[in-house]
Structure formats: structure tokens, C-alpha cells
Amino acid sequence: MSLVIKKENEKKIEKQAERQSGETAQKPNMVFVTLVSIVAALGGVLFGFDTAVISGALGFLGERFQLNQVQLGWAVSCFLIGCIAGSAISGVLSDRFGRKKVLIAAAFIFMVGTVASALPDTFTGYYIARMIGGLGIGITSALSPLYNAEIAPAKYRGRLVALNQLAIVTGIFLVYFVNLWITSFGDDAWDVSSAWRWMFGVGAVPGLLFLVLLFFVPESPRWLIKKGRPAEALPILIKIHGEQLAREEVLAIKEVSKQESGGSFRQLFMPGMRTALMVGVVLAALQQVTGINAVMYYAPVIFKETGMGANASLIQTIMVGFVNLVFTLLSLWLVDKVGRKVLLLIGSISMTVCLTVIGLAFQTGQTSGPIVLIFILLYVASFAISLGAVLWVILSEIFPAPIRGKAVAIGTMTHWVADYAVSQSFPPLLSTAGPAVTFWIFGFMALVTVIFTWRAIPETKGKSLEEIETMWAKK
Ligand code: BGC
């Protein structure tokens, strides 16, 4: 009996202590944080739009401007040049002017680019417009996840940043359908003269939505504190965490900022920081050189290699989009539960197996059955639960505040450069080395990802951004 009373008393004391420390009284305002994160993640829809729109427009562009093979490759990849430039300048600009203002500028630039891509009567006009749109995408691809990481409570940060990836794959999936729908409005001649214009022009709808909604989100509180404006940051943090935790956050963020001076490029290469930068840059390159965009941009081409007709290959492309979407949702659910490292390991092991099997199927000529399709879908699923979402989560959280903007920019830029390299070299590789060797090269890169993840990636699940900063400082 006395034991029961003792236990009850202990429970009472524990509850009282919790109340005093404010832990039970103050839960983060997830409705507010999620809404704000969704707005920022809309940048990902534009990213997905630009990734997928070309798959529908390419054939018509080719006919309209009488493009040769090299020009066709350029028609696909020219926007990536804009993305590289946009991500490169995103860090310096957003560290200086703030995340929100630069996101607004990027949305505007995207709008100009996408509308201008719909209007030209020359190929030169087309690719200049695409590069302008790409500039906007490059900026948002770095800033949307960064903004979400800076606004999120530690416990849900993975999920909120991964919303960006969900937006990307939703964008890709929707565009596959919109492209198909647009072609239903006219005959072949209309497709060549006008359908592609609508495909690009339609981007103005999500672009405008993103632009308008951005005016309603707050500036990143972490950026404000770094800029010595804690008074402006406090009300935003109070909205997220409640009064007491917000004050503690301000102090923690200030403390970490105090320990680091400057935020110069030189600081990026200081011991500790160097390792964080290496992790971000290598993972960004690996996300691309394991071949995902060979599938995203060229899925119909790959399926045609298996001997299938144009229509069937289009349907299978839509299946790829669907699997990508479903497994990204799964990743969102898992990233804060099982952690970044476990997801990366499982996904990259599975990608290695799938790519090896696809290569084998081509090598042995067993491509008429469903094996290639099944393993491509499995490969996309494995990418979606791992490298797809987790790259953006890791990039947005591993760098210390003073260099975060620049370091995220370098990682994101590496991703775009690697994307450009893969998408330019895939068609010639396919025709010279053949599909088996091409997929084995990607498979080898997936194996490198397994080893790199195992040896170099730290687990950051549940840690606050400030705890992660301290972790690097100890290395
Ligand atoms: C990658 C894109 C890719 C997309 C596919 C993103 O994380 O950065 O290059 O097209 O995933 O879902």
C-alpha cells in the first residue's frame, strides 16, 4: 500500500516539475508552422514543373524549330544552366537581404521566365527564356528547404523540410497529366504551333500562387537574430513555440551565433566546417550521379529501348511519377522516426540492387517481360524514400547559421551541376556504351552512396540546429 502512495507522490512531483519547466504547457504551434512551410515548399512545385514540362514539350519544340540532336539536348538542359547560376547566388543574396525577400524575387523571376518561354518565335528566344526561369528555380531550390529548416521545431524539422521534396514530386506528377491534357485541345499541327507554348505558360499559375502567398509568411527568425534583430524574431518564435520556449530559443540561437564570427567563405573551409561542407557536397552529387534524372527526363526513351510503343511508354512514365509520389509520402513519415541515416542506407542498398538487375536484364536481352519496369519502379521508390527527400533535409540542417546560406548554395549548386552532367551525357552514353553499362555505372555510384553514408553521414534526427552546430565544432 505504502508503495502505491509513494509512486503516486513521485508522479505528482514529476508532473509539477514538467509544468515548471514549461515542457507540457508549451507545444509548438504546428498548424502555423505547417502552413508557413507549405507556402515555402510551393517553390518545390515550380522545381517539379520545370523538371517535367520538357518531357511533354520536347517533341513539338523539335518540329517547330527544326532542331538537331545536339539542339534537342540543349533544349532539355538549358534551364539547368539557369538553375546552377540561381543556386550559386542564392546564398550571398539571402544572407544579405533575408530569405523571404529573395524567395519573392525568385518567384517573380520564374514567372517572367515561364511566360517568356511560351512566346518566342526563335530557338534562341526559347532557351534564353528557359534560362531565366531556371534562375528562379535555382534560387528557390536552395532557399525553400533552408527556410523551412530555419522555421521548424527540431522534432519535426525533417518532415517539414521534406515537404519540399513532396512538392517537387507533386509538381512532376501533375505536369505529366497537364501536358497530356493540353495536347487534347488540338490536332498535330496545333501541338507543334501552340501546345508547347501552353505547357510552359501554365507554369504562371503555380508561380503566381507562390508569389502572392510568400507575402504572408514571416521572415526566418534565425536569419533575423543572426542579423542582430532579435526583437523582430521574438514574436515569430512566440507564435511557433509559445512565450517561454521562444525566449530560450532566442538565447540559444544568439549564443551559437556569438561563437562564430563573420560567415565568410574562408570560414567554410575551417576544420569541422570543412567536414560538413564535404558531406553536403558529396551527397548532393551522389543524389544525381545515381541516375534519377536519367529516369525522370528520359523515362519514355528508356521504356522504348525495351521495345514498347509510345503510348505504353507514356503510361509507364505516369506510373513512375505515381510511385515517386507515394514513396516520398512514406519518407516524410519516416524521416523523423527512423532518422536520415537509416533511410539513406536502406534506399541506397536497394538502388544498387535494382540498377544491377536492370543492367543485367538489358545485358541478357530479357527486356520484353515486366522485369525492367518492375525494377525501375522499385529503384524510383528506393530513391524517393532516401536520397530524394533526405538530401534536402541534410543540406538544410548540417551547416552553422553564419555560413548556412552560402553552404546550402554550394551544395545545391553541386546538385545542379551533377544533374546537368548526367542529363547531357545520358543519351550519348546510352547509344555508345549501351543501356546495360549505363545502368551499371549508376549502380556503382549507388554502392559508393552506401559506403559514404555508412562512413560519413552523422544522424541529425531530433537535434536542434544549434546542437548540430556544436557537434561539428567538436569534430
Ligand atoms: C531531385 C531532382 C529529381 C527529383 C525526382 C529531387 O530531389 O533533386 O533532381 O528530379 O528529386 O523526384
Boltz pocket constraint, residues with backbone or C-beta under 6 A from the ligand:
constraints:
  - pocket:
      binder: B
      contacts: [[A, 51], [A, 165], [A, 168], [A, 169], [A, 292], [A, 293], [A, 296], [A, 324], [A, 387], [A, 388], [A, 389], [A, 415], [A, 419]]
      max_distance: 6.0
